[in-house]
Amino acid sequence: MKPLGPIPAGYEAIDGELAIGGAPASHWVEAIGRTPLFVYSRDRIAQRFADLRAAMPDRLKINYAIKANSFAPLLKFVSTLADGLDIASGGELDMVRAVDFDLSRVSFAGPGKRDSELEAAIGSGVTLNLESESEAERALAIAERLGKTPSLAIRVNPDFELKGSGMKMGGGPKPFGIDAERVPALIRSIIGAGCDFRGLHIFTGSQALSAEAVIDMQAKVLDCADRLASEAGVNLPKLNMGGGFGIPYFPGDKPLDIAAVGHALDRRFAELPDTLAGAELFLELGRYLVGEAGVYLTRIVDRKESYGETYLVTDGGLHHQLAASGNFGTVVRRNYPVAIASRFDAEAEETANVVGCLCTPLDRLADKAHLPRAEVGDLVAVFCAGAYGASASPSAFLGQGPAEEMLV
Ligand SMILES: *Cc1c(COP(=O)(O)O)cnc(C)c1O
């Protein structure tokens, strides 16, 4: 038997079934007419924003990194809660345009921006987070051609990283951002070229569960921003402090202590240096805001035995939930939180492998899990499916096509 990841707090049973957004899982499946299905809960997302805002200093703004989940109804809902949206491609810019959001509160980071993407961003007043000096030159030339003043920020590749982070995005040679030591000169040159300077962006990693690591990272981000701004001789209008807040996915993971992070920020914000005193200060978060609000529902289509093990074969799989299969940035495969949604309050009584319907041994949703006895027709729930599920899985693989998605 292998342990399952922790089911996020607050999921309960109605009539023996897992409830999502106040109704049993089967209700949503019937409403949409088929499985697999991602169900995202408005209430959970709103509650997450409220809890986070209560824990953080009032002046701290919260941006949503839309790559975590860009399902149009969800994006529209989150855009009413977030102070800004962070995008990383021209395609994501089109998605944001479709939800009627103030584009001056959108910033566009990401390496390898094409000229057409720079042009679309500058033309619509989106802030570009510059990833290199050559990107700065291209952006300035495009702005001149368009007769526009570009809004430019600089993404810093700092000389530190987020400890214990699932995915490291700063410290040492990286395709992201501009090495810290070259940033002051670039600040001066883009201001000299007449841009609307929008400050700095320092993102150092993702999926941290240790408050201590986040507090340490945020202190270094503030120090680094102050040092670079002082060297350039400017006060910063904005500082995007990155994010990195993680959610528990695996056995033994504990939620991030946001109260501790908030208290440490309160202390830092009370004594900001002149370079930061007037800055708008931002966090940019993806999975923390929406990850636990989503559940992936898939139906068991076969139950079989093989050399003494039980396999529950579902109509879903890694083509929708790549991360849960263990093939998206994890080294050792561990089980996500998984349950039999249609028997959510039944006692676990057998050990079973939950697999997807793809012809590859990589397609596993839970290994040797202790679960209630489930039959063909039962619904399986994979939790923590609100981020990097549908938007980060190869849905075209094996001709399966995308899952349904619903915001409820
Ligand atoms: C992916 C990404 C995020 C969001 O990461 P989460 O782990 O989902 O919070 C934020 N900022 C940048 C620059 C990113 O690349």
The ligand as a Gaussian input file, in Angstrom:
#p B3LYP/6-31G(d) Opt

LIG

0 1
 C        4.435000      29.920000     -13.429000
 C        4.687000      31.255000     -12.879000
 C        3.928000      31.725000     -11.810000
 C        2.881000      30.899000     -11.112000
 O        3.450000      29.833000     -10.434000
 P        2.591000      29.019000      -9.340000
 O        3.521000      28.001000      -8.853000
 O        1.417000      28.462000     -10.050000
 O        2.167000      30.001000      -8.306000
 C        4.166000      33.009000     -11.371000
 N        5.089000      33.785000     -11.961000
 C        5.843000      33.359000     -13.006000
 C        6.841000      34.269000     -13.593000
 C        5.670000      32.080000     -13.493000
 O        6.430000      31.652000     -14.502000

